[in-house]
C-alpha cells in the first residue's frame, strides 16, 4: 500500500486471475475497470471514508464517465501495480486517474474516472468538505462527456435486469460488469 502521508494517492498490486483473462490469456478491459474501482475503494477506506462513513451520511459515489486507454497487456498470473490518484474535485464531481503498470515496469492502461456524489435517493450533492480537507484543493477539470450518434434505423434494442451478483457492497450495479 501507499505512503500514509500521501492522502491523494494509493498504489495496490493485483495479480491477473484466470477468470479475469480472455481466451488469449490477457486481462480483459473489465478487469482493468475492476482494479480501478477496487483501488479507489481501498484508497477511500485508508483515508477514513469507509462504508460506515458513507452509510451514516446517506452518501455514495456513482461513476458518470470512465475513459480507459489501454497501452499494453497484463498476462494471466502477472502482478501489476495500480496507482489511483484524486486529481480533481468540483461541485458534485471528483476525478481519479488510475495508472496500471505491468510487472515489466511498462504502462498497461490509464483510466480517468469522473464520479458524482449522490444521496440515498441518488440525487447529486455537493462534495462534502471532508474530502477537500483530506485531499486538498485540486485543479479544476471539465467533466467528460460522451457524444452519442443518433440511433441508426433498425438498431436492435436489448433489455436486461441487473442480477444479484452484479450488485456491489454499496447496493449499486457494478459498472465493470457491463464493459
C-alpha positions in Angstrom: 0.0 0.0 0.0 0.9 3.6 -0.3 2.7 6.0 2.0 0.1 7.0 4.6 1.3 10.6 4.4 0.2 11.0 0.8 -3.6 11.2 1.1 -4.2 11.8 -2.7 -2.6 8.5 -3.9 -2.9 4.8 -3.4 -0.9 2.0 -5.0 -2.1 -1.6 -4.9 -0.7 -4.7 -6.5 -3.1 -7.1 -8.3 -2.5 -10.5 -9.9 -4.4 -11.1 -13.1 -6.5 -14.1 -12.2 -7.6 -16.9 -14.6 -11.2 -15.8 -14.6 -10.3 -12.2 -15.4 -8.5 -13.1 -18.6 -9.8 -13.8 -22.0 -9.1 -16.8 -24.3 -5.7 -15.3 -25.2 -4.6 -15.3 -21.5 -4.7 -11.5 -21.3 -6.5 -9.4 -18.7 -9.9 -8.2 -20.1 -10.8 -4.5 -20.0 -13.4 -5.3 -17.4 -10.6 -6.5 -15.2 -8.8 -3.1 -15.6 -12.0 -1.3 -14.6 -12.5 -3.6 -11.6 -8.9 -2.9 -10.4 -9.5 0.9 -10.8 -12.7 0.6 -8.8 -11.2 -1.6 -6.1 -8.1 0.6 -5.7 -10.3 3.6 -5.4 -12.3 1.9 -2.6 -9.2 0.8 -0.8 -7.9 4.4 -1.0 -11.2 5.7 0.3 -11.0 3.4 3.3 -7.4 4.2 4.1 -8.2 7.9 4.4 -11.2 7.3 6.6 -14.1 7.2 4.1 -15.4 3.7 4.9 -18.8 2.0 4.1 -19.9 3.1 7.6 -18.9 6.7 7.0 -20.9 6.8 3.8 -23.9 4.9 5.3 -24.1 7.3 8.3 -24.3 10.3 5.8 -26.5 8.5 3.2 -23.9 9.2 0.5 -22.3 7.2 -2.3 -20.2 7.8 -5.4 -21.5 6.8 -8.9 -19.4 6.6 -12.0 -20.5 9.2 -14.5 -17.9 8.5 -17.1 -14.7 6.5 -17.5 -12.1 7.0 -20.2 -10.0 3.8 -20.5 -6.8 3.9 -22.6 -5.1 0.5 -23.0 -1.4 0.8 -23.9 -0.1 -2.7 -23.0 -1.2 -6.1 -21.9 -1.3 -7.9 -18.5 -0.8 -11.6 -18.9 -2.6 -14.2 -16.8 -0.7 -14.7 -13.5 1.2 -11.4 -13.9 1.2 -9.0 -10.9 0.6 -5.3 -11.9 0.9 -2.1 -9.8 -2.3 0.0 -9.8 -2.0 3.6 -8.7 -5.1 5.7 -8.2 -4.9 9.4 -7.6 -7.6 12.0 -6.8 -6.8 14.8 -9.3 -9.9 16.9 -9.3 -12.8 18.0 -7.1 -15.5 20.3 -8.3 -19.1 20.9 -7.1 -20.7 17.4 -7.2 -17.8 15.8 -9.1 -14.5 14.2 -8.4 -12.0 12.8 -10.9 -9.5 10.0 -10.4 -6.6 9.0 -12.6 -5.6 5.3 -12.3 -2.4 4.0 -13.9 -1.7 0.3 -14.4 1.9 -0.7 -14.8 2.9 -4.3 -15.7 5.5 -6.4 -13.9 7.9 -5.3 -16.6 7.6 -1.7 -15.5 5.8 -0.6 -18.7 2.4 1.2 -18.7 -0.5 -1.0 -19.5 -3.5 1.3 -19.0 -4.7 4.7 -17.8 -8.3 5.2 -16.6 -9.8 8.7 -16.0 -13.0 8.3 -14.0 -15.5 11.0 -13.2 -17.6 10.3 -10.1 -20.7 12.1 -8.9 -21.5 12.1 -5.2 -25.2 11.3 -4.5 -27.5 11.0 -1.6 -29.6 8.0 -0.6 -32.2 9.0 -3.3 -29.5 9.0 -5.9 -29.7 12.9 -6.2 -26.4 14.7 -6.8 -24.9 16.7 -3.8 -22.0 19.0 -3.3 -18.8 17.1 -2.5 -18.6 17.2 1.3 -15.9 19.5 2.8 -14.3 16.5 4.4 -12.9 15.5 1.0 -11.2 18.8 0.4 -9.8 18.6 4.0 -8.2 15.2 3.2 -7.3 15.6 -0.5 -6.6 19.4 -0.5 -7.6 21.8 -3.2 -7.3 20.4 -6.6 -7.0 21.6 -10.2 -10.4 22.3 -11.9 -11.4 19.9 -14.6 -14.2 19.7 -17.2 -16.3 16.6 -16.6 -16.1 14.2 -19.5 -19.0 13.9 -21.9 -19.8 11.1 -24.3 -21.2 12.4 -27.6 -23.6 9.8 -28.9 -24.5 9.5 -32.5 -28.2 9.2 -33.3 -29.5 5.6 -33.1 -29.4 4.1 -36.5 -32.6 2.8 -38.1 -33.1 -0.9 -37.5 -30.9 -1.0 -34.4 -31.6 -3.9 -32.1 -32.6 -2.9 -28.5 -31.7 -5.2 -25.7 -33.2 -5.0 -22.3 -32.0 -6.9 -19.2 -32.3 -6.7 -15.4 -29.4 -6.3 -13.1 -28.6 -9.7 -11.5 -27.9 -10.1 -7.8 -24.2 -11.0 -8.3 -23.8 -7.7 -10.2 -24.7 -5.6 -7.1 -21.7 -4.1 -5.2 -21.4 -3.6 -1.4 -23.0 -0.1 -1.8 -26.1 -1.7 -3.4 -25.4 -0.3 -6.9 -24.9 -2.1 -10.2 -21.2 -2.6 -10.7 -20.1 -0.6 -13.8 -17.3 -3.1 -14.6 -19.8 -5.8 -15.2 -21.0 -4.1 -18.4 -17.7 -3.2 -20.0 
